[in-house]
């Protein structure tokens, strides 16, 4: 404050309003100018004049400083207010929540407000609940809700809407719905809060059903409603409702802006309607990075990797800077088609932009390098990561496992178990290490790891883990043990696993297990000609001619015909087939 006082003398000569002798006129002039201040520097000039002229209006200053988003200045001013009132606290809590997203500071200020005996009101609680939502601080949220109920503010619209958001973000959708149902007169914001809560937390069916009720009650949806509904349509694969939303947008001449356009593209992408997605994309006059990302991701997730990469090149040509979402989508496309050179360009770009250490970008890089066969590069990315999670550990373990480096995969698993911290081995981790054992033929180690899942990590093996064990034992020729795991599978056995086991039986000439496998295969995949052919060959190899003939007769009886073999040869770009 002393610095400001020294500045005041210099500023006073240049400001015409200092010539005003009437203190009230001076105050009005200063407050009027304060509202128009374009920068923190000009606010400081007004502030110094207020100090020189003993004008105590800190709340007005605080509002303007918060609008200009100067956190340090606002904090300094607030803490120098000798007795801040409810208004000052409300302004500061709002600023901490909306301008700076400092949610924990906001919550602390709320409790400080209560300790001072001040009374939070309907301007306080909405921002407190938003802070709880972003912190996932359910206990605090429930406690604050109790305070709201005691003073009768639970019927305030703004408080109710923020309560819905808080409970939804914290995963308490039943509590959110209870608040929604207790609102006597719902407005559009009420419906949007609940529909958005369902949609963002993955309750797509409930979001769509509530949207149907909203339409029945003749509420006119706005952009916020429709974007939430489109997200749910994508999750459900509900192309019919998604198209209805687009038709509604067109019919009512709603703006196809970044927000709406990206939501439509994302929905069409998740529903596999890439032509419709591209039509929306091309119809948008202005495209931001989110729009480009939505279309690139739609292509990548639907296996159209070349299209994703071509669009990425167009994006660069258009002068739009890729962000981490772009890079993840492009890396996925590179991984699918083995585009190592482009993948390395993305790696270099990410390093230059400080994105390489982002946990999601780094994990996508590991996956790309692994699928392109460049395991050493994948390892380098992994070892350079400042922070890792289960996904990054699993990506690296699987990369080693599926590229013939089983021992390294197992060593990395041991490292994860000891050094992973919060990243603990999960279902996916064990699929990776069991696959490593399969490829290296490590039967005893595979069995040890399978048992370790439940004994040391409290994980219940799933069908995928049983399938790995069946494959492991079958490849090693331990067919009885493999069949034992088939019988213990918690869910329906996979026909691919059974097919592999049947092939192993053929190789080992094991009729006992092969007959059991054949019976099961014919029950679940009776139209696959390969099952009959392999079964017939097994019997033929064992000179069990009658049984071999019976399999071929059964095949004819069921009307199953042998699929002709097909191989592809490339002649320049066109491909020509040879049927056998």
ZIJO-V667527 format. One record per backbone hydrogen bond with DSSP energy under -0.5 kcal/mol. CO is the residue of the C=O (numbers start at 1). NH is the residue of the N-H. E is the energy in kcal/mol with one decimal. If there is no record, write none. Layout:
co=(CO & CO)
nh=(NH & NH)
e=(E & E)
This chain:
co=(1 & 2 & 3 & 4 & 5 & 6 & 6 & 7 & 7 & 8 & 9 & 11 & 11 & 14 & 15 & 16 & 17 & 21 & 22 & 23 & 24 & 25 & 26 & 27 & 28 & 29 & 30 & 31 & 32 & 33 & 33 & 34 & 39 & 40 & 41 & 42 & 43 & 44 & 45 & 46 & 47 & 48 & 49 & 50 & 51 & 54 & 55 & 57 & 57 & 58 & 59 & 60 & 61 & 62 & 63 & 64 & 65 & 66 & 69 & 70 & 71 & 72 & 73 & 74 & 75 & 76 & 77 & 78 & 80 & 81 & 85 & 86 & 87 & 88 & 89 & 90 & 91 & 92 & 93 & 94 & 94 & 95 & 95 & 96 & 101 & 102 & 103 & 104 & 105 & 106 & 107 & 108 & 109 & 110 & 111 & 112 & 113 & 114 & 118 & 121 & 121 & 124 & 124 & 125 & 126 & 127 & 128 & 129 & 130 & 131 & 132 & 132 & 133 & 136 & 137 & 138 & 139 & 140 & 141 & 142 & 143 & 144 & 145 & 146 & 147 & 148 & 148 & 149 & 153 & 156 & 157 & 158 & 159 & 160 & 161 & 162 & 163 & 164 & 165 & 166 & 167 & 168 & 171 & 172 & 173 & 174 & 175 & 176 & 177 & 178 & 180 & 182 & 184 & 187 & 188 & 189 & 190 & 191 & 192 & 193 & 194 & 195 & 196 & 197 & 198 & 199 & 202 & 203 & 204 & 205 & 206 & 207 & 208 & 209 & 210 & 211 & 212 & 213 & 214 & 215 & 219 & 222 & 223 & 224 & 225 & 226 & 227 & 228 & 229 & 230 & 231 & 232 & 233 & 233 & 237 & 238 & 239 & 240 & 241 & 242 & 243 & 244 & 245 & 246 & 247 & 248 & 249 & 250 & 255 & 257 & 258 & 259 & 260 & 261 & 262 & 263 & 264 & 265 & 266 & 267 & 268 & 269 & 272 & 273 & 274 & 275 & 276 & 277 & 278 & 279 & 280 & 281 & 283 & 288 & 289 & 290 & 291 & 292 & 293 & 294 & 295 & 296 & 297 & 298 & 299 & 299 & 300 & 303 & 304 & 305 & 306 & 307 & 308 & 309 & 310 & 311 & 312 & 313 & 314 & 315 & 316 & 319 & 323 & 324 & 325 & 326 & 327 & 328 & 329 & 330 & 331 & 332 & 333 & 334 & 334 & 338 & 339 & 340 & 341 & 342 & 343 & 344 & 345 & 346 & 347 & 348 & 349 & 350 & 350 & 351 & 355 & 358 & 359 & 360 & 361 & 362 & 363 & 364 & 365 & 366 & 367 & 368 & 369 & 370 & 373 & 374 & 375 & 376 & 377 & 378 & 379 & 380 & 381 & 382 & 389 & 390 & 391 & 392 & 393 & 394 & 395 & 396 & 397 & 398 & 400 & 400 & 401 & 405 & 406 & 407 & 408 & 409 & 410 & 411 & 412 & 413 & 414 & 415 & 415 & 416 & 420 & 422 & 426 & 427 & 428 & 429 & 430 & 431 & 432 & 433 & 434 & 435 & 436 & 437 & 437 & 438 & 441 & 442 & 443 & 444 & 445 & 446 & 447 & 448 & 449 & 450 & 451 & 452 & 452 & 453 & 453 & 454 & 459 & 462 & 462 & 463 & 464 & 465 & 466 & 467 & 468 & 469 & 470 & 471 & 472 & 473 & 474 & 477 & 478 & 479 & 480 & 481 & 482 & 483 & 484 & 485 & 486 & 494 & 495 & 496 & 497 & 498 & 499 & 500 & 501 & 502 & 503 & 504 & 505 & 505 & 509 & 510 & 511 & 512 & 513 & 514 & 515 & 516 & 517 & 518 & 519 & 520 & 521 & 525 & 527 & 528 & 528 & 529 & 530 & 531 & 532 & 533 & 534 & 535 & 536 & 537 & 538 & 539 & 540 & 543 & 544 & 545 & 546 & 547 & 548 & 549 & 550 & 551 & 552 & 553 & 554 & 555 & 556 & 559 & 565 & 567 & 569 & 569 & 570 & 571 & 574 & 576 & 577 & 578)
nh=(5 & 6 & 7 & 8 & 9 & 9 & 10 & 10 & 11 & 12 & 13 & 14 & 15 & 16 & 18 & 19 & 20 & 23 & 26 & 27 & 28 & 29 & 30 & 31 & 32 & 33 & 34 & 35 & 36 & 36 & 37 & 37 & 43 & 44 & 45 & 46 & 47 & 48 & 49 & 50 & 51 & 52 & 53 & 55 & 54 & 56 & 57 & 60 & 61 & 62 & 63 & 64 & 65 & 66 & 67 & 68 & 70 & 69 & 71 & 74 & 75 & 76 & 77 & 78 & 79 & 80 & 80 & 81 & 82 & 84 & 89 & 90 & 91 & 92 & 93 & 94 & 95 & 96 & 97 & 98 & 99 & 99 & 100 & 102 & 103 & 106 & 107 & 108 & 109 & 110 & 111 & 112 & 113 & 114 & 115 & 116 & 118 & 117 & 120 & 124 & 125 & 127 & 128 & 129 & 130 & 131 & 132 & 133 & 134 & 135 & 136 & 137 & 136 & 138 & 141 & 142 & 143 & 144 & 145 & 146 & 147 & 148 & 149 & 150 & 151 & 153 & 154 & 152 & 156 & 160 & 161 & 162 & 163 & 164 & 165 & 166 & 167 & 168 & 169 & 170 & 172 & 171 & 173 & 176 & 177 & 178 & 179 & 180 & 181 & 182 & 183 & 184 & 186 & 191 & 192 & 193 & 194 & 195 & 196 & 197 & 198 & 199 & 200 & 201 & 203 & 202 & 204 & 207 & 208 & 209 & 210 & 211 & 212 & 213 & 214 & 215 & 216 & 217 & 219 & 218 & 221 & 226 & 227 & 228 & 229 & 230 & 231 & 232 & 233 & 234 & 235 & 236 & 237 & 238 & 239 & 242 & 243 & 244 & 245 & 246 & 247 & 248 & 249 & 250 & 251 & 252 & 254 & 253 & 257 & 261 & 262 & 263 & 264 & 265 & 266 & 267 & 268 & 269 & 270 & 271 & 273 & 272 & 274 & 277 & 278 & 279 & 280 & 281 & 282 & 283 & 284 & 284 & 285 & 292 & 293 & 294 & 295 & 296 & 297 & 298 & 299 & 300 & 301 & 302 & 302 & 304 & 303 & 305 & 308 & 309 & 310 & 311 & 312 & 313 & 314 & 315 & 316 & 317 & 318 & 320 & 319 & 321 & 327 & 328 & 329 & 330 & 331 & 332 & 333 & 334 & 335 & 336 & 337 & 338 & 339 & 340 & 343 & 344 & 345 & 346 & 347 & 348 & 349 & 350 & 351 & 352 & 353 & 355 & 356 & 354 & 358 & 362 & 363 & 364 & 365 & 366 & 367 & 368 & 369 & 370 & 371 & 372 & 374 & 373 & 375 & 378 & 379 & 380 & 381 & 382 & 383 & 384 & 385 & 385 & 393 & 394 & 395 & 396 & 397 & 398 & 399 & 400 & 401 & 402 & 403 & 405 & 404 & 409 & 410 & 411 & 412 & 413 & 414 & 415 & 416 & 417 & 418 & 419 & 420 & 420 & 423 & 424 & 430 & 431 & 432 & 433 & 434 & 435 & 436 & 437 & 438 & 439 & 440 & 441 & 442 & 441 & 443 & 446 & 447 & 448 & 449 & 450 & 451 & 452 & 453 & 454 & 455 & 456 & 457 & 457 & 459 & 458 & 461 & 465 & 466 & 467 & 468 & 469 & 470 & 471 & 472 & 473 & 474 & 475 & 476 & 478 & 477 & 479 & 482 & 483 & 484 & 485 & 486 & 487 & 488 & 489 & 489 & 498 & 499 & 500 & 501 & 502 & 503 & 504 & 505 & 506 & 507 & 508 & 509 & 510 & 511 & 514 & 515 & 516 & 517 & 518 & 519 & 520 & 521 & 522 & 523 & 524 & 525 & 528 & 529 & 531 & 532 & 533 & 534 & 535 & 536 & 537 & 538 & 539 & 540 & 541 & 542 & 544 & 543 & 545 & 548 & 549 & 550 & 551 & 552 & 553 & 554 & 555 & 556 & 557 & 558 & 560 & 559 & 561 & 580 & 578 & 571 & 576 & 572 & 574 & 571 & 569 & 579 & 567)
e=(-2.1 & -2.1 & -2.0 & -1.6 & -0.8 & -0.5 & -0.7 & -0.5 & -2.3 & -2.5 & -0.7 & -1.5 & -1.0 & -0.6 & -1.5 & -1.9 & -1.4 & -0.6 & -2.4 & -2.7 & -2.3 & -2.5 & -2.8 & -2.6 & -2.1 & -2.3 & -2.4 & -1.4 & -0.6 & -0.9 & -0.6 & -1.1 & -1.6 & -2.4 & -1.5 & -1.9 & -3.0 & -2.4 & -1.7 & -2.2 & -2.1 & -2.6 & -2.0 & -3.3 & -1.2 & -0.8 & -1.1 & -0.5 & -1.5 & -2.8 & -2.2 & -1.7 & -2.6 & -2.4 & -2.2 & -1.6 & -1.8 & -1.4 & -1.0 & -2.3 & -2.7 & -2.4 & -2.6 & -2.7 & -2.3 & -0.8 & -0.7 & -1.3 & -0.7 & -0.6 & -2.1 & -2.7 & -2.5 & -2.3 & -3.0 & -2.4 & -2.2 & -2.8 & -1.8 & -3.0 & -0.5 & -1.5 & -1.7 & -2.7 & -1.3 & -1.9 & -2.1 & -2.2 & -2.3 & -1.7 & -1.9 & -2.2 & -2.4 & -1.8 & -2.1 & -1.7 & -1.9 & -1.6 & -0.7 & -1.5 & -2.2 & -0.7 & -1.5 & -2.8 & -1.8 & -1.9 & -2.3 & -2.4 & -2.1 & -1.9 & -0.7 & -2.4 & -0.6 & -1.6 & -2.4 & -3.0 & -2.1 & -2.8 & -2.4 & -2.0 & -1.5 & -2.3 & -2.5 & -2.0 & -1.5 & -2.3 & -0.6 & -1.0 & -1.7 & -2.7 & -2.6 & -1.9 & -2.1 & -2.3 & -1.9 & -2.4 & -2.7 & -2.4 & -2.7 & -1.7 & -2.8 & -1.8 & -1.1 & -2.1 & -2.7 & -2.0 & -2.1 & -2.3 & -3.1 & -1.3 & -1.4 & -0.6 & -0.6 & -1.7 & -2.7 & -2.5 & -1.7 & -2.8 & -2.8 & -1.8 & -2.4 & -2.6 & -2.9 & -1.3 & -2.8 & -1.4 & -1.3 & -2.0 & -2.4 & -2.3 & -2.4 & -2.0 & -1.9 & -1.8 & -2.3 & -2.1 & -2.1 & -1.9 & -2.0 & -1.6 & -0.7 & -2.3 & -2.4 & -1.8 & -2.3 & -2.6 & -1.8 & -1.6 & -2.6 & -2.3 & -1.7 & -2.2 & -1.4 & -2.1 & -1.6 & -1.8 & -2.6 & -1.8 & -2.3 & -1.9 & -2.5 & -2.4 & -2.3 & -2.3 & -3.0 & -2.1 & -2.6 & -1.4 & -1.9 & -3.0 & -2.4 & -1.5 & -2.2 & -2.4 & -2.6 & -2.3 & -2.7 & -2.6 & -2.4 & -1.7 & -2.4 & -1.2 & -1.4 & -2.1 & -2.4 & -2.0 & -2.0 & -2.3 & -2.9 & -1.5 & -0.9 & -0.9 & -0.5 & -1.9 & -2.5 & -2.2 & -1.8 & -2.7 & -2.9 & -1.9 & -2.1 & -2.6 & -3.0 & -1.0 & -0.5 & -2.3 & -1.3 & -1.4 & -2.0 & -2.3 & -2.5 & -2.3 & -1.9 & -2.0 & -1.9 & -2.3 & -2.1 & -2.0 & -2.0 & -1.9 & -1.4 & -0.6 & -2.2 & -2.1 & -2.0 & -2.6 & -2.7 & -1.9 & -1.8 & -2.7 & -2.4 & -1.7 & -1.5 & -1.1 & -1.9 & -2.0 & -2.1 & -2.4 & -1.8 & -2.5 & -2.0 & -2.4 & -2.7 & -2.9 & -2.0 & -2.3 & -2.0 & -3.0 & -1.3 & -0.9 & -1.4 & -2.9 & -1.6 & -2.0 & -2.3 & -2.3 & -2.3 & -2.5 & -2.9 & -2.4 & -2.4 & -1.4 & -2.8 & -1.4 & -1.1 & -1.7 & -2.6 & -2.0 & -2.2 & -2.3 & -2.8 & -1.5 & -0.6 & -1.2 & -2.3 & -2.8 & -2.4 & -1.9 & -2.6 & -2.8 & -2.0 & -2.1 & -2.4 & -2.8 & -0.7 & -2.6 & -0.9 & -1.8 & -2.4 & -2.3 & -2.3 & -1.8 & -2.0 & -2.1 & -2.6 & -2.3 & -1.5 & -4.1 & -0.5 & -1.7 & -2.1 & -1.2 & -1.9 & -1.5 & -1.9 & -2.3 & -2.4 & -1.9 & -1.8 & -1.9 & -2.1 & -2.5 & -1.6 & -1.1 & -2.1 & -0.6 & -1.5 & -2.2 & -2.4 & -2.3 & -2.5 & -2.4 & -2.2 & -1.9 & -1.3 & -0.6 & -2.0 & -2.3 & -1.2 & -0.6 & -2.7 & -0.7 & -0.7 & -0.7 & -2.1 & -2.7 & -1.7 & -1.9 & -2.5 & -2.6 & -2.7 & -2.6 & -2.6 & -2.5 & -1.3 & -2.6 & -1.3 & -1.5 & -1.8 & -2.4 & -2.0 & -1.7 & -1.7 & -2.3 & -1.1 & -0.6 & -1.0 & -2.1 & -2.5 & -2.1 & -2.4 & -2.7 & -2.1 & -2.0 & -2.2 & -2.1 & -2.0 & -2.3 & -1.1 & -2.1 & -0.8 & -1.3 & -2.3 & -1.2 & -2.6 & -3.0 & -2.2 & -1.9 & -2.8 & -2.7 & -1.1 & -1.8 & -2.6 & -1.4 & -0.8 & -0.9 & -0.8 & -2.3 & -2.6 & -2.0 & -2.6 & -2.2 & -2.5 & -2.0 & -2.3 & -2.9 & -1.2 & -3.4 & -1.9 & -1.2 & -2.2 & -2.6 & -2.3 & -1.8 & -1.5 & -2.4 & -2.8 & -1.8 & -1.9 & -2.7 & -1.9 & -2.5 & -1.1 & -0.5 & -3.2 & -2.2 & -0.5 & -2.1 & -0.5 & -0.5 & -1.9 & -2.2 & -0.5 & -1.8)
